[in-house]
């Protein structure tokens, strides 16, 4: 189950308040954190309020999703909410978007790893069949080989503390980058105030930062005291938003419009504190890759005939999934474009739009005219606009 693989740390009585906070922070802490300076650089300082607004909308959407879950105790996952609202078609739609998001994020992991390893070892490569394979393709395959053993593990209980690691890594990255700024780089870049041409990309990357709603129902269902979840949403969205803002502001002050899609690519490699930030970031994919992919492998394995339930099939499916992500990471090694597309298409849909639609349908509010319905309507319009402009801009910039 998605609950067992992505929360991992609940007992028979349910997950505690603190562990639920760590689970949600882990869901919100990932690739999005290191993109915030670049997102601000695309639009300028005036983009920061949009980051806060998107965080508020995503938090409110989480509340709506929780209210939907409260209507039926049998609902445990996001696809269950889709089924409760729209039947089988709703379950299929939500499942497709959920699994697609979980599939594309590991591809971003591989691209990030390859970009940084190539920076450290530009001459590395291998001769295979008379052809030299080096650079990003070589390191993408190397990282895939390193990750492969974790994909073969049937039980991922040893990764239960990944939630704590997500919180620690976020703080470590921010503190390390602050120290780099204080010790040499400085905070002297003034940057620009507003560039409307970069706004769709900035909004898409901000939306990616808050793409946690795929796992929110599972985390909520595992809680010991569910009435505390609203408080948890407020706490973790506030903490993560503050973390995003701090890194976005300091990163933009340090590197200005030269900020890379991965801010760690801007850090001087000779400093020890820079290496702490870089190595911490590079450790995240190795730890989280199998955990994120497991719901997909489980869904595939559960759909197979029972007589196919053996270790060979198990290893083959997981190896094939890993190989497919490696191939796509090599074929499309554009970190910023991938994250912007995931943010515009998947995160906007799953973390903003779908909770609103399901809430209106389940509570039969779509024919009523109230302040709440008006607010939800505005959020839906904002979501569709963000998603459409972000998708169009990302594709146009990459392929024009």
N, C-alpha and C positions, 0 to 999 in steps of 0.2 A: 504493500500500500504506500501511497505517497506520504501519508502521515508517518509511517514507520521509517521511511528513508530520509525524509527531509527535516523532521524534528528530532528523531532518534533518542531524545533524552527525557522520556516521560516514563513514569512507573505505573503500576496497576491502579493507583489512586489518582493519577493525572499529574500533569506537569505543574511545577510550582510557579509562582509569580516571577521569580528571578530567572529561572530557566526559560520561561516563555519570552521574557525580555531579550535574553541572549539569542534565542532562536530567531526572533523577529529582526534584531540588529544584524545577525548573520545574513538573513535574507536581504536586508537593505544595504549591506556592505559588500562591495565587490568591485567590478570593473568601473562602475559609474563614478566612484570616488576619485580615481586618478584622471578622469576626463573633465572635471569641473573647471580647472583653469583654462583649458582649451575652449570649453563651451562659452565661458565668459569672454574670451579673446575674440570669438566670432562676432559678438554683438557689442561688447563693451560693458562698462560698469552698470548701465541701465538694465542689463539682463538679470541682475541679482534679485530684484523683486519678483520676477517671473519664477525663479527657483523656489521662492517661498510660497508663492501662490500655487504652484504645481504640487508642492509638498502638502499644503492645506487641502487641496482637492483630493489628493490620493488618500490622505488620512480620513477625510469625510467619506470617500468611497469605501474605505475599509469598514467604517461604521455601518454603512448601508449593507455591505456584504454580511456583516455580523448579524444585523437584524433579520436578514433573509434566513440565515442559519438557525436563528432562534424559533422560526416558525415550524420547524420539523426536526426533531432530535435525531432522525435517521440520516440526515445530511452530514457528511464528514469531509467532503472534498469539493473543489470548485465545480467539476462536472456535475456533481449532485445538485448544486444550486441551479445550473443551467437546465437540468432535467426537471426540477421542481417548477421552474418558470415556464419552460417552453417544450417540455417533453423530450423525446429521443433526439430531435433535431438540435435542441439546446445543449444536450449533453455532448453530442458529436462536435458541434461548433466550439464549445469551450474546451473540449479535450484536444482538438486540433491545435488551437491557439496556445494552449498550455504546454503541450509537448513540443511544439515548434519553438517556443521561447526557451524551454529547457534544453533543446537540441542546439540552438544557435549560440547560446551563451558560452558553452565549452569551446566552440569554434573561436570565439573572441579570446578565450584563454590561450589557445594555441598560437594565435597571431601575436598576442602580447608577448608570450614567451620567446617566440622566434625573433621578434623585433629587438628585444633586449639582449638576447644571447648573441645575435649577429653583431651588435654594437660592441660586445666584450671580446668576441672572437671572430673578427671579420675575415680571417684567412682560413677558417676551418671548413672542411668539406671532405668528400670521399669520391674516389673514382669507381664507378660501377658500370661494367660492360662497355668500357671505353668512353664513358661520359662522366664528366665531373659534376657532382651535385654539391653545391655549396650554398652559402647565404641562408635566406629564410626557409627555402624548401628543405634544406638539410636539417636545420634546427627544429623545424616543425616535426619531421620524422623522428628525430632524436627524442623530443619531448613525448611524442606518442609512444615510443618504446618504453620510456620511463614510466608512463602512466599505465601501460597495458596490464601489469600485474595487479594493480588496484581494481581494474575492471573485472578481473576473474574472481574476486572475493564474493562469495555468496552472502555473507553476513558482514555488514559494515559497522558493527558495534564499536570497533576500535576508533571509528571516526566520530564517536558521539561528542567528543569535545571540540569538534570543528566550530560549534556555535561560539564557544569561548574564544577560539582562535580568531573568528571573524571580528569580534569586538577588540581584541588585543591588537590585531593587525591594523585596524583602522586608526587606532590611537597612535600606534608605532609609526605609521606612514606619515601622519600629520606632524607629529613631534619631530621626526627626522627631517622633514622638509623645512620646518621652521628653523631648526638648528643649522641647516645648510644655508638658509637665507641670512641668519645672524652671522655665521662664520664664513663670510667671503662674498657670496652672491649679492646680498643686499636686497632692499625693497624699494628701488629707485625708479622702476618703470611706471610711467604715468598712465599709459594706455589711452583708449578712446572712450568717449561717453556713449555713443550709440551708432550702430551700423545696421540698418534694417535688413540688409541683404543676408546677414548671418543669423537672423533671428530664428527662422525655421529649424536650422541645425541645432542651435542652442536649446530650443524648447524640446527637441527630440532627445538630446542627450540628458537634459534635466528629467524628462519623463522616464528614461532608462534608469536613472538613479533610484526611482521609486517603484520599480517593477517587482514588488514583493507579493502581490495579491494572489498569484498562482498558488502560494503555499499558505496564505493567511487562513483559509478554512480549515486546513489540516492542523495548523498550530492551535487555532481556537478550539477545535474539537478535542484536542489532547489536554486542554487546561483542567486543572483541579477546581478552580473557582472562576467560572466563566464570566461572572458579573464584574470581574476586575479587568476584563480585556479592553474596555474603552479607555481606562486609565493607562494601560500598557501602550495602546496605539498612540495616545497623546505623548507619552514619555519617549518612546523610541523614534517617532517621527520628529520630535523636537530635538533630540540628541543628534540624530543623523543629519537633519537639516543644518544644525549648527556646525557639525563636522564638515559638511559640504561647503558651507559658506566660508568657514575659516580657510580651508584648503584652496577654494576658488579665489578668494581675495589675496591670500599670501602668494599663491602661485602666479597670479596675474601681476602682482606687484614685483615679483622676482623676474619674470620672463616676458611680461607684456604680450605683444602680438606674436612673439616668437614661441609662445607656449605650444608644446607638442600635444597631439591627441592623448598621449600618455605622459603625464607630467614627469614621471621618473626618467623619461628619455632626455629631459633637459638637465638632469642632475649631473654634476661633474663626477666622473667615475673614480677619481683619485682620492676622494675623501671617504673616510671610514663611515661617517654618518650617512653619506649618500648610499654606500653599499648596504647599510642596514635597511634603508627604505626600499632599495631595489630588490634585495634578496627576500625581504618580507613579502613584497608584491609577487615575486616569482614563485614563492612557496604556496601561494593561495591556489593556483590551478591544480597543482599536484595533489593537494589535500581535498579539494572540492569536486574535481572532475567526475570521479566515479559516483560520488554521492548525488550529483545533479542528474547524471545520466541514468541512474538506477530505476527511477519511475518509468522511463521509456522502455528499458529492457524488460522490466517486470510486465508492462502492458503487452509487449510483444510475446513474451514467454507464456503469459496466461491465456493468450489467444490461440496457442498451438495445441495440437492433439496431445492427450495425456501420455501416449506412448513415445512422444518426442522429449519427454522430460528426463533428460540425462545430462551428464556433465559435458559431453562433447558438444551437444547443441547449445548448452548454456555458454560455453566458452566461445563457440563460433559466432553466436549472435552478438555478444559483447565486443568481440574482436572486430567484427564487421562494422559495428556502429562506430568504434574508435577510428577505424581505417577511413570510413566515410567522412568523419569530421576532419581528419588529417588532410584528405584529398581536397575538401572544400576550403580549408585554411590556406593550402598552397595555391589553389586556383583563384581565390578571392582574398588576398592578404591585406585588405584595407580596413584597418581597425576602426577608424572613425566612422566610415561609411556603414559598416556592419552594425555598430552600436546605435548609430542614428536611425537606421532602418528598423532595428529591433525596437527602439524606443518609440518611433513614430507609428509603426504598424501594430506591434504586439503589446508593448507596455501601456500605450495610450488606450488600447482596446480593453485589455484585461484589468488594468489598475484604475481606469477612470470611467470608461463607457459602459462596459458590461455590468458592473455593480449597479449603476443607475438604472439601466434597462430592466434588469432582473428585479430590482426593488419596486419599480413602478408596476411591473407585471404581477409579482407575487402579492403585493398589497392592493392591487387594483386601483392605483392612484392616477393612471394615465388619462382618465376622463374627468378628473377633478381639477379645480383651479384654486390652488393654495400657494402660500409663500414657499413652502417646501418644494412643491412641484415646479414652481418657477425657478428656484435655485438649481434643482436637478436638471431642468431643461437647459439652463445656461451652461452648466457643466458639460452636458452632452454636445451642445453646439461648439463649445471651446474644444472638446476632445476631437470631434470630427474635423474641425478646422486645423488643429495642430497636427493630427495624423495625416491629413491630406497634403498640407503644405510641406511637412517634414519629409514625407515619402517622395514627393515630386522634386524637392530641392536636392535631397541626397542622391537620387538617381541622376538628375540633371548634372550635378557637379562631378559625379564620378564618370559618367559616360559621354558627356558633351565634349 
